[in-house]
Amino acid sequence: MQQTEQAQGTQAPRNRLLPNRITLDEIAEAIDGCERTARSLMDRLGVPYVRVKNIRLYDRDVVRAAILAREVNRQPRRPGRPRRAA
């Protein structure tokens, strides 16, 4: 009986102190990439994070807003001047 009670007791929310924070692994899973891709994207977008025990924790709402803002504002490249013949 104690084992089932202990198992149920450990299924509490994973992060009670910072409930709306996600890690790079969770971001990578959401964007179908690896951790390195997620870290590069977050650095490029300038998303703020909190570091706890050498793990970056990002605010879920800020990450979503930054990714959606990037997608909306992306414009196709316009053609430039043609290259000169050498």
Rosetta blueprint (number, residue, H / E / L):
1 M L
2 Q H
3 Q H
4 T H
5 E H
6 Q H
7 A H
8 Q H
9 G H
10 T L
11 Q L
12 A L
13 P L
14 R L
15 N L
16 R L
17 L L
18 L L
19 P L
20 N L
21 R E
22 I E
23 T L
24 L H
25 D H
26 E H
27 I H
28 A H
29 E H
30 A H
31 I L
32 D L
33 G L
34 C L
35 E H
36 R H
37 T H
38 A H
39 R H
40 S H
41 L H
42 M H
43 D H
44 R H
45 L H
46 G L
47 V L
48 P L
49 Y E
50 V E
51 R E
52 V E
53 K L
54 N L
55 I E
56 R E
57 L E
58 Y E
59 D E
60 R H
61 D H
62 V H
63 V H
64 R H
65 A H
66 A H
67 I H
68 L H
69 A H
70 R H
71 E H
72 V H
73 N H
74 R L
75 Q L
76 P L
77 R L
78 R L
79 P L
80 G L
81 R L
82 P L
83 R L
84 R L
85 A L
86 A L
